[in-house]
Structure formats: structure tokens, C-alpha cells
Amino acid sequence: MITIKDIAKLAGVSPSTVSRVISNHPRISSETSLKVKQIMKELNYHPNMMAKSLVSKTTHTLGIMLPRPAEELFQNYFFGELLRGIITHATRMNYELLLSTETSSSDELNAISRLVHGRRVDGILLLGSKREDPIISFLEAEKFPFVLIGRSETHPDAPMVDNNNVQTAFDATTHLIAQGHKRIGFVSGPPDLTLSHDRLRGYNNALKEAGLDANNDWIVEGEFLQESGFRAMSLFMSLPDRPTALVVIDDNVAFGVLRALAELGYNVPEDISVVSFNNIALSELASPPLSSIDIGTYQLGYTAVQVLLKILHGEHLPQNPVIIPHRLIVRDSSLFTLSGNA
């Protein structure tokens, strides 16, 4: 069996230098690191990570707390793209990933407690935030490294990577107002999520700035599932004074909206325009192609790992929260200009 001593002898360095190369120690020159890694590759040598973690007191593993059950989560393409960003940078930095998902808040807290007290991971990524989030309170009390992808209302100093979700919804709504719409509905997400609250606020801010009235009948809450969008349409389209345009919390929900409207015999955007969020790959393949706010989903995940590793290495965070920019991608679903008092 090949050992660190064998690698060191062939590379002409000490065993401790080989150990530092394996740990990506910043004081090792790139020339030495490349030489050692090349020999390791040629000999098909793989470090014993368990033994390494016992010595270094680290696991070189990051935990990911998924915000809902896996069978529901992976119905939404947003999380696949978010995880792609996380995996890309974690792998690049030689970190393993451990995913955890539970069905209730108490189970989530117990799962986090096991990860922390069992020292199974070096740090944790939280994928989304509730308005009242005991997990963040627990991690802060334990002084355990974590990064939240989202925004916390109750823990403003927690390390966060997010979009300006008030502004994203403001921009989506303003786009529809510019098309001449005055009756604009909002298909929201679960009310306990900060994301839902922020986007609803941006929607209301845009209506207020334009001098338009907000109508509670034009706001409906649901989950991040196509079924939620489908059900919302049975409510909206039965109203005597229905909306002529919709801001939808998520592309996946918007697919349900488009499907329902097609089955009910309505044309998009002629009868009702739609703008959504996330700009997942399938958005441009929808019928019609879906206007959507691109929130840089991949970059959210990638940057969250960068921030967490800075924390683990004791580096200063020059900015918190880190805000990922967004942009509106206009497609056929909202390209219809109303005139008159619509």
C-alpha cells in the first residue's frame, strides 16, 4: 500500500509537506503542490480522510440543510441549479458534501444538532430561511460556522448570500405596469418564508409607486409546486374582475399557471400576461416562453460555499450580506401591451 512517506520520497519533500499539500495549505508553493499531486495521481494514491480528520480536527465536509422533503424539493429545478453551484466550488476546493432533509421543523433542528454535536461536518449551508428560524438561533448559540442562502429577519448579522428580493419583485411588477396592466395579481409562496414576504413587499411597492390599488383577492399563497399555480388559476379566473397579469413567485409554479390557463382556454399573453422568477433552463421552452427574473441561481450556490470557506479559514468577510445581482429576461409570456383602462 502506498503511503505518504512513499509520496514524499519520490517528490523529494518531507511527509509533512505532502500532508500540507493534501490539506491545501496556503504556504505550499504551487510548484511543489503540482509535483506532489502529480505523483499521487500516477500512483493512484487517495488520502485516508478519516485518519486525516482525526489529526486535523476537521472533516473536510460541508453539510447542506435542504428546506423541504427530497421528493418535493427535486420537483423544482431551482434547487438542482443551486446545488450545481454548491457542488462545483466545494469539489474544486476538495470538500465533500453531506445532504440532510427532514419533514418538520423539529426534525430539522434535531438533524442539525446531530451534525454539529457529532462533528460530522465543518460548516453548514442553509438553503432558505423562515421568518422565525430556530436553526439559525441554534447555530449562532453553538458558534458553529454556517451560511444562509436567503435573508433572516431576526438574525441580521448572520452570514448571508441572497438577492434583493424586494427589488426583484418590484422590477417584475413594474415591467407589467409598463405594458399597460393595472389589475396585477401575485401568486406567492408559503407565508412563513422570508422570500415570500420580501417579494410580496416588492410587488406592493411597485403598485403603490404607480398609484395602483392592491387587491387582496388578487393574491394567493401556495407551495413551490406546479399544482399551486394550477389551483391559483381556478380562483383568479373565476373572479368577476380578474387580473390581466400575474407575478408568480417561481418558474415551477408558473408552469402550473400556464398549464391551467391553456386548459381553461385562455391565451398568454393576450388574455393574461405572466412574469416569474429564477429563469430556469425550461423557462424559454415553455409555451409561450416565460418571462422571468434571472436571480443567478448557480452563483448563489457557488458564492455561498466561497463565503463559508472564508469563515472556516478565519478570513474577514468584507461584505454581509453578499447580494447576487438579478435581471429581467423578457419573453413572449409578457410581451403584450394593453391600452385603455385594462
N, C-alpha and C positions, 0 to 999 in steps of 0.2 A: 504494500500500500504506500502510495506517495504521501510524504509528509511535508510540513512547512520547512523543515531542515533541508530536505532534498531540493525544494524550490530555491531556497536561499543559496545553497552551494552552487547550483547551476547559474544563478543570476549574479553571483559574486557579491552578495549582500548578507546582512545578518538576518536571522529568523525574525527578530523584532521588526525589521524593515518590511519583511513580507507581510507580517501581521498588520502593519500600518497601511500597506497598500490595500489589503483586503477590506480594511475599515474606512478606506477613502480619506486617510488623514491628510489635512491640507499642507503639512510640512514636507510631504514626499514630492520630489520633483516629478514633472510629467514624464521625463525620460526614464527615470527609474520605475515609475508606475507602469508605463507601457511595456518595459522589458520584462518585469515580473509577471504581468498579466499575460503576455505572450507565451511565456514558459508554462504558466498554469494551463493555458488553453491547449498547448501542444501535448501536455501530459494528461489532459482531461482531469485536472485536479479541481475538486469542489470543496470549499471550506466546510468544516463541521460547525454549522451555525449554532447548534445547541451549546457546544463547548465554548464557542466564541462569546455567546451571550452571558454565560456564567462568569467569564473573566471580565468582560467589559461592562456588565450590569445593564446591557441593552439587548433588545430582541431584534433590532433592525426590521421591525414590523409595525405598520400603521393600522389602526382599527378604523373601520367605516361603519357608522351607525346609520342604517337605512331607515327612512322615515315612515315606512309602512310595510305590510307583509310582502314578501317577494313575489307572490303570484299576482298581486295587484300592481306592484311597483314596475315590473318589467313589461307591463302592457303600455307603459308610457315611454316613448323613445327618448324623451328628455334625459331620463336617468342613465340610459345607455351612453349617450354622448357625454354626460357629466363624468361618468365612470371612466370613459375613454381618456379624458384629460387627466384624471387622477392616476390611472394605471400608467400612462405614458411617462409622467415625470417620476413617479415612485419607482418604476422599473429602471429608468435611466440612472437613478441615484442608488440602485441596488437595495431597495426596500421591498419587503413582502407586504401583502395586504390581507387583512382578516375582516370579512364582512359579517355584520351581525344585524339581524332583523327580528322584531317581535311584533305582537299583535295588540299590545296595550301599553299605556304609559308606564304602569308599574313594572311590566316585564322589561321594557326598555331600560328603566333605571337599574333593575337587577342585573341585566346583561352588561351594562356599563360598569357597574360595581365589580362584577367578576373580572372584567378586562383590567380594571385599574388595580384592584387588590391582588389579583393573581399575577400582575406584572407580565401580562401576555403581550402587551403592545407598548411602544414607546410614546405614542401620541394618538389622538383620536380626531377624525373628521366627522362633523355632524352635518348631515345633508338636509338642511331645512330647520326652521325654528317655529315653535309655537309661541303664542303671545305670553303664556305663562309656562316656562320651561324648567322643570326641576332638574333636568340633566345638566344644564349649564350651571345651576347653583351647586350641584354636587361636584362637578369637575373643578370649579373655582375653589370650593372648600377644601378639596383634596390637593389643590395646587398641581393638578395634572395637566400636561400640555394638550391643547386642543385648538381647533379652528372651526368656526361655524361658517358654512356656506349659506348665507342668509343674513338676516338682521335680528338682533334681540332688542326688544323694547325695554326689558327690565335689567339687562346687563350691558349697558352701552360701551363699557371698556373691554368687553370680551373680544378676542381676535376674530375678525370677520372678513369674508370676501363676498361681495354682493354686487348687485346692480342698484341703481337708483330707481326703485320700482314705482315710486310715486311719479317720477318723470316719465318712465316708460309708458304708463297708462295715460298720463296727460298727453303724450305725443300721439298715441294711438287714437284717443278720443278727438283730439284737435284735427287730425287727418280727416276723420269722418265729418266733423263740423265744416271743414274747408270744402268738402264735397256737397255741402248744402243740407246736411241732415240736422234736424232739430229734435227728433224723437230717437234717442240713442239708448239702447239697453245695455246691461252689463251682466255677463254670465260669470259669476265669481267662483272661488274655491271654498274649501272648508273655512268657516269663520274663525276658528281658533288659530289659524296660521297667520303669521306676520305678513307674509307675501300677499295674501288675500286682502288684508286690511290696507296695506300700502297701495296696492293697485286700485282698490275701490276709492281711496282718497284722491289718487291722481285723476281718476275718471270724474269724480265730483268737482275737483278743482277746475278741470277744463270746461265743464258745463257752466260753472259759476262765472268763470272769466268771460265766456261767450254770452252771458246773460240768459242762459237756458235753464229751465226748471228741471230738477231731479225728481223722478217719479219712482217711488218705491215698488210700484207694480212692474217696473222695467228692470228690476234687479233680482236675480235668483242665485242661490248658493248651491254648491254640489261638490262632488269629488273630482279628481283629475282623471276622469274616465270618459270615454265616448258616450256611455249611457247617460251621463249627467247632461251633456249637450243635447242629446236626443230628447230627453224628458223636458228640458227647458223650452224647447220649441213648441211642445204641446200646450204649454202655458202661455207663452208670448203670442203665438199666432191665433189664440182664441180671444185675445183682448180686443175690445171694440176700437181702441185707439192704440194699436200695436206699434212697436218701434219700427223704424225704417232702416236701422243699422244696429249692429251689435259689436261691443268689445268683449272678447272671450278670453278668459284667464290663461288658456293653454291650448296649444295646437291640437293636442289629442282630444280635448273637449270640443274644439271647433270642428273636427272631423265628424263628430256626432251631430253637431248643429247642421252641417252641410247635408249629411245623410237624411236627417229628419225633414229638412226643407225640400229636398228632392222628392221624398215620398209624399209630402203634403202638396206637391205641385207648384211650389214657389221657385222662382228663378233668382239666382245670385249672380250679379249684384242688382239686377233690375228691380226686384221686389224688396230685397233686403241685402244690405252690404255687411261684410264681416271682416273684422281685423282681430288677429290673435297674437300670441306671444310664443317665443322660443325658436321659431324658424327652423324646425327640424327638417331633415332631408326630404321627407314626404310632403312637405307643405307645397312645394312647387309642382308636385304630381297630383294634387287634389283636383277635384272637379267642382268649380273652377279653381285654378291655382290660388292659394291662400295668401293674402297679405298678412305679414307677421313681423313682430318686433324681434330682431336678432339680438339676443342678450349675451352672446359669446359663451355659450354653454361649456364648450370644450375648455375655454380659457378660465372659466370659473373653477373647474376641477383642477386644472394644471396649476393655477396660481395658488389655490388652497394648499396644495402639497408644498409648494415653494415656501409659503408663509409658515407652515407647520415645521418644516425642516429648519428654518431660521430660528424658531423658538427652541427647538431641540438642541441647536448648536449654540444657544445663548446669545444670538445676534439681536441687535436693536431693530425694532420694526419702525421704519421711518413714517409709515402711514397706516392708520387704522380708523375706519375700515378701508380695505382696498376695494375701490369701485371699478368694475369692469364696464366699459362703455357699451352703449346699445345703438342700434339704428333700425329705422323702419324700412322693411322691404315691401314695396307696393306691388301687388299682383292683381289679377282680374277680380278677385272677390270684393274689392272696394273701389274699383275704377268705374264709378257711375255717378254722375253729377246730378243732384236733384235741383229743381227750380221751384219757385213759388213758396208756399207755406208748408211744405212737407215736413 
